[in-house]
Amino acid sequence: MVIAYAKVPLDERLMLYDDFLPLIDNWAVCDSFCSTWKPRKDERERLWEYLVSNLRQGGEFRMRFAAVMMMTHFLDDEHIDAVLEETVSAHDDGYYFKMAAAWCLATCMAKYPEKTMASLEDGRLDGEIRRMAIRKALESYRIDEDMKARLRAMRRHRFLCASRSRSMDKTAKIYLALAMLVPSILTVYIMAAGCSLASLILATVSLFCCYPMICYGLYMWLHGGGYRFLNIGVDWSRMTDGEARSTASGFGIWITASMVLLLFSLSILMHHMVPGFILMAISVAFVFVPLARKPEKKRSLPLMTPSKRALTVILVSAIALIPSMYMFESEGTGSVEITMDDEGISVKAPMFDHRFLYEDIDGCEYYEDFPKGSRVMGYADGTIASGTFKNDMFGRYQLASYVKISPCIAISCDGEMYAFNQSSAGETLALYEVLSSRLSNR
């Protein structure tokens, strides 16, 4: 109020406004601030420019200030078109701005009903602001019953349109069915083939996590659909439908590529940890590529006939299924490879690759029935168990073992424990005798 009643030039008053606006944090202060000052006729155009600038600048209460000021001082024949245009095109998630915009539109409805009705039908207007404005207009005694009947009809029509838009179109339903059907069929196939529980879980979980996202990425890439479910900091409401679809297509191709690479990284991780993690990091980075780039509104959708789109979906799906099939087909193909020379012994298995010099081995024991314990991080299928394990005897240790072979050779080296065996009890015992002999002769 002090600013409003101060006898200062307009430019100085607006500078004081600039200092005060960031301090407003409730609607009461904002609205009383707006209604106190009465601009002179020669100040109105300069004030209008200032309000438009604040409305476009953003910020919940700064925009509320602009909307309430426009409603209070500029609902006249000269400015009504501009007021409606600025209100329709303004966007902010803040509740108090939306309520002020709705209040302004409801007041416009009382003075300029036909022009305001056209603005309420404008597709750029925020849906929540439209609903609030209609509700406030229906509560007003200044609007006649005929106009209220039209507003009720608009509200019903908008509700039906919103309901239809929320329901999936035929293409989206096809992609959703594909996303669920393909992993389910492959899971049943793997179960019928009798693979181990570990491989079944890894293959199916990776499929049910990644393949639906691949389908979503394909839907975005090839059709520009599903963008409203993508909360990535893009204001879709400021774009036309064509711009939004083009932008979504650019995101979709990166999502698809990322999920395919993630599936490959999971299959590689079973046998080679470092390359698997590197590929996984690349796949995750792919998701952030479109986020780091400016959205391509003018990027066109892929020019494909329906048959070519279907072929693209089949080809990408086939590539995406290769890693899961590899996880299944590689079941039982692992081995524990052991080589010895004059200086040491090398043991190699999935997620286990060590060379032990005889001079560094502190102890070596043979266990007829070795307690392998539980896996901490490593590889396991129906044939091989390798990686980091934990048991009551050693705590955490490194294992490279055939699952169905109980005997193991355990060695200690630099304070760490390692255990391994061969494909039969006889071969494991023979290896222990050779190794013990070499250790005794070092």
DRENKOL-950945 format. One record per residue (C-alpha): residue number from 1; residue in one letter; x, y, z. Coordinates in nm, 4 decimals. Example, Ala and Ser with C-alpha at 12.3 -4.5 7.8 and 13.67 -1.06 7.14 Angstrom:
! residues 2
(1, "A", (1.2300, -0.4500, 0.7800))
(2, "S", (1.3670, -0.1060, 0.7140))
This chain:
! residues 442
(1, "M", (0.0000, 0.0000, 0.0000))
(2, "V", (0.2904, 0.2329, 0.0689))
(3, "I", (0.4138, 0.1748, -0.2867))
(4, "A", (0.0630, 0.2307, -0.4253))
(5, "Y", (0.0085, 0.5587, -0.2409))
(6, "A", (0.3604, 0.6905, -0.2960))
(7, "K", (0.3709, 1.0014, -0.5135))
(8, "V", (0.6495, 0.8947, -0.7465))
(9, "P", (0.6902, 0.8785, -1.1268))
(10, "L", (0.5652, 0.5623, -1.2964))
(11, "D", (0.9120, 0.4264, -1.3796))
(12, "E", (1.0178, 0.4577, -1.0178))
(13, "R", (0.6943, 0.2954, -0.9016))
(14, "L", (0.7519, 0.0016, -1.1358))
(15, "M", (1.1055, -0.0350, -1.0021))
(16, "L", (0.9566, -0.0593, -0.6523))
(17, "Y", (0.7142, -0.3202, -0.7858))
(18, "D", (1.0084, -0.5216, -0.9204))
(19, "D", (1.1639, -0.5218, -0.5735))
(20, "F", (0.8392, -0.6161, -0.4007))
(21, "L", (0.6939, -0.8834, -0.6334))
(22, "P", (0.9463, -1.1564, -0.5415))
(23, "L", (0.8450, -1.1116, -0.1745))
(24, "I", (0.4753, -1.1908, -0.2306))
(25, "D", (0.3939, -1.5383, -0.0982))
(26, "N", (0.0146, -1.5358, -0.0505))
(27, "W", (-0.2923, -1.4342, -0.2472))
(28, "A", (-0.4204, -1.1773, 0.0061))
(29, "V", (-0.1097, -0.9587, -0.0148))
(30, "C", (-0.1053, -0.9957, -0.3927))
(31, "D", (-0.4689, -0.9011, -0.4473))
(32, "S", (-0.4751, -0.6094, -0.2052))
(33, "F", (-0.1560, -0.4817, -0.3659))
(34, "C", (-0.3264, -0.4972, -0.7081))
(35, "S", (-0.6445, -0.3165, -0.6074))
(36, "T", (-0.4838, -0.0268, -0.4175))
(37, "W", (-0.3161, 0.1718, -0.6957))
(38, "K", (-0.5273, 0.3465, -0.9596))
(39, "P", (-0.3123, 0.4308, -1.2646))
(40, "R", (-0.3707, 0.7573, -1.4490))
(41, "K", (-0.4801, 0.7468, -1.8116))
(42, "D", (-0.1353, 0.8445, -1.9393))
(43, "E", (0.0220, 0.5596, -1.7367))
(44, "R", (-0.1995, 0.2780, -1.8620))
(45, "E", (-0.0063, 0.1733, -2.1755))
(46, "R", (0.3268, 0.1659, -1.9945))
(47, "L", (0.1628, -0.0363, -1.7153))
(48, "W", (0.0075, -0.2756, -1.9687))
(49, "E", (0.3490, -0.3504, -2.1191))
(50, "Y", (0.4842, -0.4098, -1.7693))
(51, "L", (0.2032, -0.6551, -1.6868))
(52, "V", (0.2490, -0.8491, -2.0097))
(53, "S", (0.6205, -0.8769, -1.9371))
(54, "N", (0.5522, -1.0157, -1.5881))
(55, "L", (0.2894, -1.2588, -1.7117))
(56, "R", (0.5329, -1.4005, -1.9652))
(57, "Q", (0.8245, -1.4030, -1.7216))
(58, "G", (0.6790, -1.6787, -1.5034))
(59, "G", (0.6528, -1.7355, -1.1292))
(60, "E", (0.3272, -1.8160, -0.9504))
(61, "F", (0.2615, -1.4902, -0.7651))
(62, "R", (0.4276, -1.2651, -1.0230))
(63, "M", (0.1858, -1.4089, -1.2821))
(64, "R", (-0.1070, -1.3821, -1.0411))
(65, "F", (-0.0214, -1.0157, -0.9890))
(66, "A", (-0.0281, -0.9599, -1.3677))
(67, "A", (-0.3565, -1.1493, -1.4149))
(68, "V", (-0.5353, -0.9693, -1.1300))
(69, "M", (-0.4055, -0.6298, -1.2451))
(70, "M", (-0.5313, -0.6954, -1.5985))
(71, "M", (-0.8692, -0.7995, -1.4626))
(72, "T", (-0.8874, -0.4938, -1.2352))
(73, "H", (-0.7715, -0.2237, -1.4753))
(74, "F", (-0.7895, -0.3443, -1.8352))
(75, "L", (-1.1242, -0.5113, -1.9004))
(76, "D", (-1.2297, -0.2558, -2.1609))
(77, "D", (-1.3001, -0.2530, -2.5328))
(78, "E", (-0.9436, -0.1497, -2.6128))
(79, "H", (-0.7720, -0.4286, -2.4208))
(80, "I", (-1.0157, -0.7197, -2.3925))
(81, "D", (-0.8751, -0.9103, -2.6908))
(82, "A", (-0.5207, -0.8742, -2.5601))
(83, "V", (-0.6248, -0.9729, -2.2055))
(84, "L", (-0.7895, -1.2917, -2.3330))
(85, "E", (-0.4946, -1.3749, -2.5590))
(86, "E", (-0.2374, -1.3304, -2.2819))
(87, "T", (-0.4458, -1.5295, -2.0329))
(88, "V", (-0.5012, -1.8177, -2.2743))
(89, "S", (-0.1353, -1.8443, -2.3712))
(90, "A", (0.0053, -1.8133, -2.0156))
(91, "H", (0.1140, -2.1361, -1.8435))
(92, "D", (0.2296, -2.2091, -1.4906))
(93, "D", (0.1694, -2.5017, -1.2539))
(94, "G", (0.1051, -2.2786, -0.9518))
(95, "Y", (-0.2460, -2.3056, -0.8107))
(96, "Y", (-0.2762, -1.9382, -0.7211))
(97, "F", (-0.1932, -1.8250, -1.0731))
(98, "K", (-0.4427, -2.0695, -1.2212))
(99, "M", (-0.7136, -1.9477, -0.9876))
(100, "A", (-0.6381, -1.5837, -1.0789))
(101, "A", (-0.6513, -1.6656, -1.4513))
(102, "A", (-0.9854, -1.8432, -1.4007))
(103, "W", (-1.1161, -1.5477, -1.2006))
(104, "C", (-1.0096, -1.3126, -1.4791))
(105, "L", (-1.1830, -1.5255, -1.7464))
(106, "A", (-1.5022, -1.5527, -1.5391))
(107, "T", (-1.5063, -1.1740, -1.5013))
(108, "C", (-1.4470, -1.1350, -1.8752))
(109, "M", (-1.7413, -1.3690, -1.9329))
(110, "A", (-1.9694, -1.1269, -1.7489))
(111, "K", (-1.8641, -0.8309, -1.9652))
(112, "Y", (-1.7690, -0.9921, -2.2977))
(113, "P", (-1.9410, -1.3312, -2.3073))
(114, "E", (-1.8965, -1.4250, -2.6733))
(115, "K", (-1.5285, -1.3335, -2.6902))
(116, "T", (-1.4620, -1.5137, -2.3630))
(117, "M", (-1.6497, -1.8216, -2.4813))
(118, "A", (-1.4223, -1.8374, -2.7841))
(119, "S", (-1.1180, -1.8166, -2.5534))
(120, "L", (-1.2503, -2.0976, -2.3347))
(121, "E", (-1.2720, -2.3138, -2.6461))
(122, "D", (-0.9122, -2.2327, -2.7425))
(123, "G", (-0.7011, -2.5487, -2.7286))
(124, "R", (-0.4055, -2.3624, -2.5800))
(125, "L", (-0.5904, -2.2837, -2.2575))
(126, "D", (-0.4802, -2.4958, -1.9618))
(127, "G", (-0.7506, -2.7543, -1.8863))
(128, "E", (-0.7521, -2.6852, -1.5136))
(129, "I", (-0.7876, -2.3105, -1.5699))
(130, "R", (-1.0794, -2.3806, -1.8052))
(131, "R", (-1.2555, -2.5951, -1.5449))
(132, "M", (-1.1998, -2.3339, -1.2728))
(133, "A", (-1.3217, -2.0520, -1.4980))
(134, "I", (-1.6385, -2.2392, -1.5927))
(135, "R", (-1.7089, -2.3195, -1.2286))
(136, "K", (-1.6640, -1.9567, -1.1204))
(137, "A", (-1.8758, -1.8336, -1.4111))
(138, "L", (-2.1558, -2.0734, -1.3183))
(139, "E", (-2.1470, -1.9345, -0.9632))
(140, "S", (-2.1716, -1.5733, -1.0844))
(141, "Y", (-2.4991, -1.3757, -1.0700))
(142, "R", (-2.3748, -1.1481, -1.3524))
(143, "I", (-2.3978, -1.4174, -1.6202))
(144, "D", (-2.7388, -1.5052, -1.7641))
(145, "E", (-2.8864, -1.8565, -1.7707))
(146, "D", (-2.8495, -1.9022, -2.1459))
(147, "M", (-2.4747, -1.8497, -2.1224))
(148, "K", (-2.4541, -2.0781, -1.8192))
(149, "A", (-2.6317, -2.3495, -2.0189))
(150, "R", (-2.3654, -2.3159, -2.2905))
(151, "L", (-2.0930, -2.3364, -2.0269))
(152, "R", (-2.2445, -2.6549, -1.8832))
(153, "A", (-2.2601, -2.8042, -2.2318))
(154, "M", (-1.8944, -2.7105, -2.2877))
(155, "R", (-1.7974, -2.8703, -1.9589))
(156, "R", (-1.9735, -3.1958, -2.0519))
(157, "H", (-1.8165, -3.1942, -2.3979))
(158, "R", (-1.4676, -3.1311, -2.2597))
(159, "F", (-1.5109, -3.4105, -2.0073))
(160, "L", (-1.6113, -3.6568, -2.2792))
(161, "C", (-1.3230, -3.5471, -2.5020))
(162, "A", (-1.0783, -3.5811, -2.2135))
(163, "S", (-1.2134, -3.9277, -2.1386))
(164, "R", (-1.1673, -4.0303, -2.4984))
(165, "S", (-0.8175, -3.8840, -2.5168))
(166, "R", (-0.7186, -4.0690, -2.1997))
(167, "S", (-0.8299, -4.3987, -2.3515))
(168, "M", (-0.5690, -4.5676, -2.5660))
(169, "D", (-0.5987, -4.5670, -2.9414))
(170, "K", (-0.5855, -4.8896, -3.1401))
(171, "T", (-0.2141, -4.8582, -3.2182))
(172, "A", (-0.1241, -4.8096, -2.8507))
(173, "K", (-0.3257, -5.1188, -2.7576))
(174, "I", (-0.1333, -5.3234, -3.0147))
(175, "Y", (0.2007, -5.2139, -2.8674))
(176, "L", (0.0767, -5.2831, -2.5130))
(177, "A", (-0.0362, -5.6320, -2.6130))
(178, "L", (0.3012, -5.6939, -2.7786))
(179, "A", (0.4858, -5.5702, -2.4685))
(180, "M", (0.3078, -5.8275, -2.2497))
(181, "L", (0.2687, -6.1155, -2.4955))
(182, "V", (0.6280, -6.1575, -2.6162))
(183, "P", (0.7910, -6.1820, -2.2687))
(184, "S", (0.5143, -6.4171, -2.1551))
(185, "I", (0.5596, -6.6540, -2.4501))
(186, "L", (0.9363, -6.6591, -2.4089))
(187, "T", (0.9024, -6.7248, -2.0342))
(188, "V", (0.6761, -7.0236, -2.0984))
(189, "Y", (0.9230, -7.1547, -2.3586))
(190, "I", (1.2182, -7.1274, -2.1199))
(191, "M", (1.0239, -7.2985, -1.8415))
(192, "A", (0.9189, -7.5823, -2.0737))
(193, "A", (1.2797, -7.6312, -2.1826))
(194, "G", (1.3773, -7.6999, -1.8197))
(195, "C", (1.6482, -7.4405, -1.7616))
(196, "S", (1.7750, -7.3518, -1.4162))
(197, "L", (1.5808, -7.1201, -1.1884))
(198, "A", (1.8604, -6.8592, -1.1967))
(199, "S", (1.8596, -6.8370, -1.5768))
(200, "L", (1.4809, -6.8323, -1.5856))
(201, "I", (1.4647, -6.5413, -1.3402))
(202, "L", (1.7387, -6.3425, -1.5126))
(203, "A", (1.5961, -6.3893, -1.8623))
(204, "T", (1.2329, -6.3208, -1.7759))
(205, "V", (1.2926, -6.0301, -1.5378))
(206, "S", (1.5159, -5.8589, -1.7922))
(207, "L", (1.2516, -5.9141, -2.0602))
(208, "F", (0.9578, -5.7908, -1.8551))
(209, "C", (1.1573, -5.4842, -1.7482))
(210, "C", (1.3148, -5.3914, -2.0810))
(211, "Y", (1.0915, -5.5176, -2.3612))
(212, "P", (0.7838, -5.3103, -2.2588))
(213, "M", (1.0072, -5.0017, -2.2614))
(214, "I", (1.1308, -5.1031, -2.6079))
(215, "C", (0.7698, -5.1181, -2.7258))
(216, "Y", (0.7030, -4.7777, -2.5684))
(217, "G", (1.0096, -4.6349, -2.7416))
(218, "L", (0.8979, -4.7816, -3.0758))
(219, "Y", (0.5495, -4.6345, -3.0302))
(220, "M", (0.7008, -4.2912, -2.9678))
(221, "W", (0.9584, -4.3193, -3.2459))
(222, "L", (0.7359, -4.4538, -3.5232))
(223, "H", (0.4064, -4.2852, -3.4311))
(224, "G", (0.4947, -3.9898, -3.2057))
(225, "G", (0.2516, -4.1232, -2.9446))
(226, "G", (0.2614, -4.1561, -2.5679))
(227, "Y", (0.4443, -3.8305, -2.5082))
(228, "R", (0.2054, -3.7113, -2.2352))
(229, "F", (0.3266, -3.9960, -2.0140))
(230, "L", (0.6860, -3.8759, -2.0502))
(231, "N", (0.7690, -3.6332, -1.7686))
(232, "I", (1.1094, -3.5047, -1.8788))
(233, "G", (1.0802, -3.1330, -1.8232))
(234, "V", (0.9217, -3.0609, -2.1625))
(235, "D", (0.6106, -2.8404, -2.1552))
(236, "W", (0.3960, -3.0362, -2.4008))
(237, "S", (0.1065, -2.7923, -2.3527))
(238, "R", (0.3020, -2.5186, -2.5304))
(239, "M", (0.3411, -2.7325, -2.8439))
(240, "T", (0.1008, -2.8163, -3.1184))
(241, "D", (0.0156, -3.1823, -3.1550))
(242, "G", (0.2484, -3.2073, -3.4550))
(243, "E", (0.5389, -3.0493, -3.2674))
(244, "A", (0.4808, -3.2758, -2.9669))
(245, "R", (0.4750, -3.5876, -3.1844))
(246, "S", (0.7942, -3.4836, -3.3612))
(247, "T", (0.9673, -3.4195, -3.0293))
(248, "A", (0.8433, -3.7526, -2.8912))
(249, "S", (0.9755, -3.9337, -3.1984))
(250, "G", (1.3228, -3.7994, -3.1250))
(251, "F", (1.3034, -3.9286, -2.7664))
(252, "G", (1.1593, -4.2635, -2.8737))
(253, "I", (1.4509, -4.3744, -3.0879))
(254, "W", (1.6937, -4.3143, -2.7995))
(255, "I", (1.4723, -4.5002, -2.5511))
(256, "T", (1.4523, -4.7961, -2.7900))
(257, "A", (1.8286, -4.8067, -2.8453))
(258, "S", (1.8962, -4.7724, -2.4723))
(259, "M", (1.6749, -5.0662, -2.3734))
(260, "V", (1.8153, -5.2935, -2.6469))
(261, "L", (2.1695, -5.2165, -2.5317))
(262, "L", (2.0659, -5.2772, -2.1693))
(263, "L", (1.9434, -5.6273, -2.2603))
(264, "F", (2.2739, -5.7041, -2.4328))
(265, "S", (2.4695, -5.5722, -2.1340))
(266, "L", (2.2794, -5.8050, -1.8984))
(267, "S", (2.3611, -6.1099, -2.1089))
(268, "I", (2.7282, -6.0132, -2.1366))
(269, "L", (2.7443, -5.9422, -1.7638))
(270, "M", (2.6829, -6.3119, -1.6936))
(271, "H", (3.0214, -6.4024, -1.8378))
(272, "H", (3.2308, -6.0852, -1.8578))
(273, "M", (3.1687, -5.8343, -1.5829))
(274, "V", (3.3738, -5.5356, -1.7031))
(275, "P", (3.2454, -5.5271, -2.0647))
(276, "G", (2.8946, -5.5849, -1.9333))
(277, "F", (2.9104, -5.2880, -1.6964))
(278, "I", (3.0635, -5.0683, -1.9678))
(279, "L", (2.7809, -5.1504, -2.2082))
(280, "M", (2.5269, -5.0955, -1.9305))
(281, "A", (2.6718, -4.7495, -1.8629))
(282, "I", (2.6480, -4.6684, -2.2348))
(283, "S", (2.2848, -4.7809, -2.2427))
(284, "V", (2.1995, -4.5585, -1.9455))
(285, "A", (2.3823, -4.2663, -2.1097))
(286, "F", (2.1663, -4.3106, -2.4191))
(287, "V", (1.8581, -4.2170, -2.2142))
(288, "F", (2.0130, -3.8828, -2.1229))
(289, "V", (2.1190, -3.7895, -2.4772))
(290, "P", (1.7779, -3.6441, -2.5762))
(291, "L", (1.7499, -3.4714, -2.2380))
(292, "A", (2.0771, -3.2899, -2.2987))
(293, "R", (1.9716, -3.1826, -2.6472))
(294, "K", (1.7161, -2.9152, -2.7329))
(295, "P", (1.3829, -3.0778, -2.8295))
(296, "E", (1.3527, -3.1060, -3.2074))
(297, "K", (1.0068, -2.9675, -3.2773))
(298, "K", (1.0645, -2.9706, -3.6520))
(299, "R", (1.1918, -3.3258, -3.6666))
(300, "S", (0.9577, -3.5232, -3.8884))
(301, "L", (0.8200, -3.8662, -3.8069))
(302, "P", (0.9771, -4.1570, -3.9978))
(303, "L", (0.8177, -4.1750, -4.3428))
(304, "M", (0.7087, -4.5379, -4.3404))
(305, "T", (0.4142, -4.7309, -4.4696))
(306, "P", (0.2278, -4.9438, -4.2126))
(307, "S", (0.4001, -5.2558, -4.3461))
(308, "K", (0.7443, -5.0983, -4.3043))
(309, "R", (0.6574, -4.9914, -3.9506))
(310, "A", (0.5496, -5.3457, -3.8710))
(311, "L", (0.8739, -5.4783, -4.0226))
(312, "T", (1.0753, -5.2336, -3.8103))
(313, "V", (0.8963, -5.3496, -3.4945))
(314, "I", (0.9620, -5.7159, -3.5836))
(315, "L", (1.3290, -5.6501, -3.6613))
(316, "V", (1.3924, -5.4511, -3.3411))
(317, "S", (1.2061, -5.7131, -3.1363))
(318, "A", (1.4123, -5.9927, -3.2887))
(319, "I", (1.7351, -5.8072, -3.2045))
(320, "A", (1.6097, -5.7400, -2.8508))
(321, "L", (1.5299, -6.1097, -2.7945))
(322, "I", (1.8795, -6.2273, -2.8899))
(323, "P", (2.0294, -6.1552, -2.5425))
(324, "S", (1.7530, -6.3423, -2.3589))
(325, "M", (1.7853, -6.6412, -2.5892))
(326, "Y", (2.1611, -6.6269, -2.5411))
(327, "M", (2.1142, -6.6384, -2.1629))
(328, "F", (1.9023, -6.9489, -2.2082))
(329, "E", (2.1046, -7.1232, -2.4787))
(330, "S", (2.4328, -7.0635, -2.2942))
(331, "E", (2.2963, -7.2636, -2.0031))
(332, "G", (2.5449, -7.5336, -1.9203))
(333, "T", (2.8063, -7.4246, -2.1738))
(334, "G", (3.0356, -7.2719, -1.9109))
(335, "S", (3.3424, -7.4497, -1.7795))
(336, "V", (3.6236, -7.4175, -1.5294))
(337, "E", (3.9449, -7.3937, -1.7296))
(338, "I", (4.2618, -7.4724, -1.5359))
(339, "T", (4.6156, -7.4617, -1.6725))
(340, "M", (4.9415, -7.5192, -1.4864))
(341, "D", (5.3011, -7.4366, -1.5745))
(342, "D", (5.6303, -7.4206, -1.3910))
(343, "E", (5.5490, -7.0893, -1.2217))
(344, "G", (5.1844, -7.1104, -1.1246))
(345, "I", (4.8265, -7.2179, -1.1876))
(346, "S", (4.5579, -7.0261, -1.3802))
(347, "V", (4.1868, -7.0736, -1.3135))
(348, "K", (3.9270, -6.9233, -1.5453))
(349, "A", (3.5449, -6.9385, -1.5251))
(350, "P", (3.2585, -6.6909, -1.5704))
(351, "M", (3.3325, -6.3928, -1.3399))
(352, "F", (3.6450, -6.5721, -1.2098))
(353, "D", (3.9819, -6.5206, -1.3786))
(354, "H", (4.2899, -6.5559, -1.1561))
(355, "R", (4.6492, -6.6660, -1.1841))
(356, "F", (4.8257, -6.7897, -0.8694))
(357, "L", (5.2042, -6.8110, -0.8513))
(358, "Y", (5.3192, -7.1091, -0.6468))
(359, "E", (5.5401, -6.8865, -0.4350))
(360, "D", (5.2372, -6.6721, -0.3356))
(361, "I", (5.0111, -6.9602, -0.2274))
(362, "D", (5.0049, -6.9796, 0.1530))
(363, "G", (4.8025, -7.2997, 0.1865))
(364, "C", (4.6222, -7.5655, -0.0153))
(365, "E", (4.3548, -7.8117, 0.1096))
(366, "Y", (4.1307, -8.0731, -0.0462))
(367, "Y", (3.7689, -8.0981, 0.0743))
(368, "E", (3.5690, -8.4082, -0.0123))
(369, "D", (3.2347, -8.2340, 0.0518))
(370, "F", (3.2997, -7.8615, 0.0229))
(371, "P", (3.0240, -7.6281, 0.1592))
(372, "K", (2.9907, -7.3760, -0.1246))
(373, "G", (2.7444, -7.1560, 0.0631))
(374, "S", (2.5483, -6.8774, -0.1059))
(375, "R", (2.6295, -6.6505, -0.3975))
(376, "V", (2.7062, -6.2862, -0.3175))
(377, "M", (2.7766, -6.1713, -0.6717))
(378, "G", (2.8589, -6.4014, -0.9543))
(379, "Y", (2.7414, -6.6466, -1.2143))
(380, "A", (2.5298, -6.9563, -1.1613))
(381, "D", (2.3415, -7.1947, -1.3883))
(382, "G", (2.2756, -7.5665, -1.3863))
(383, "T", (2.6421, -7.6446, -1.4524))
(384, "I", (2.8736, -7.3710, -1.3214))
(385, "A", (2.8791, -7.1577, -1.0043))
(386, "S", (3.1477, -6.8907, -0.9989))
(387, "G", (3.2243, -6.5463, -0.8624))
(388, "T", (3.2013, -6.4185, -0.5036))
(389, "F", (3.0369, -6.6609, -0.2593))
(390, "K", (2.9979, -6.6820, 0.1189))
(391, "N", (3.0053, -6.9798, 0.3571))
(392, "D", (3.0582, -7.0451, 0.7279))
(393, "M", (3.4088, -7.1795, 0.6745))
(394, "F", (3.5717, -6.8869, 0.4909))
(395, "G", (3.3182, -6.6064, 0.4976))
(396, "R", (3.3481, -6.4334, 0.1623))
(397, "Y", (3.5620, -6.6144, -0.0901))
(398, "Q", (3.6078, -6.6666, -0.4661))
(399, "L", (3.4620, -6.9813, -0.6235))
(400, "A", (3.4944, -7.1508, -0.9642))
(401, "S", (3.3089, -7.4793, -0.9415))
(402, "Y", (3.0995, -7.7357, -1.1252))
(403, "V", (2.7658, -7.7343, -0.9416))
(404, "K", (2.7187, -8.1117, -0.9204))
(405, "I", (3.0750, -8.1871, -0.8113))
(406, "S", (3.1125, -8.1767, -0.4311))
(407, "P", (3.4943, -8.1967, -0.3871))
(408, "C", (3.6885, -7.8699, -0.4130))
(409, "I", (4.0449, -7.7502, -0.3805))
(410, "A", (4.0792, -7.4467, -0.1519))
(411, "I", (4.3875, -7.2252, -0.1531))
(412, "S", (4.4790, -6.9122, 0.0397))
(413, "C", (4.6729, -6.6371, -0.1341))
(414, "D", (4.7548, -6.2916, 0.0021))
(415, "G", (4.4932, -6.3313, 0.2746))
(416, "E", (4.2128, -6.4250, 0.0326))
(417, "M", (4.0465, -6.7639, -0.0078))
(418, "Y", (3.9776, -6.9315, -0.3415))
(419, "A", (3.8089, -7.2625, -0.4213))
(420, "F", (3.7769, -7.4529, -0.7486))
(421, "N", (3.7261, -7.8007, -0.8896))
(422, "Q", (3.7087, -7.9984, -1.2120))
(423, "S", (3.4247, -8.1726, -1.3966))
(424, "S", (3.4539, -8.4893, -1.1863))
(425, "A", (3.5651, -8.5876, -0.8372))
(426, "G", (3.8495, -8.7962, -0.9809))
(427, "E", (3.9877, -8.5100, -1.1907))
(428, "T", (3.9618, -8.2728, -0.8926))
(429, "L", (4.1582, -8.5120, -0.6690))
(430, "A", (4.4215, -8.5670, -0.9408))
(431, "L", (4.4608, -8.1898, -0.9808))
(432, "Y", (4.5038, -8.1498, -0.6042))
(433, "E", (4.7799, -8.4113, -0.5965))
(434, "V", (4.9686, -8.2408, -0.8814))
(435, "L", (4.9276, -7.8999, -0.7230))
(436, "S", (5.0404, -8.0244, -0.3806))
(437, "S", (5.3451, -8.1822, -0.5396))
(438, "R", (5.4460, -7.8578, -0.7094))
(439, "L", (5.3888, -7.6569, -0.3933))
(440, "S", (5.6113, -7.8939, -0.1936))
(441, "N", (5.8902, -7.8587, -0.4511))
(442, "R", (5.8881, -7.4804, -0.4745))
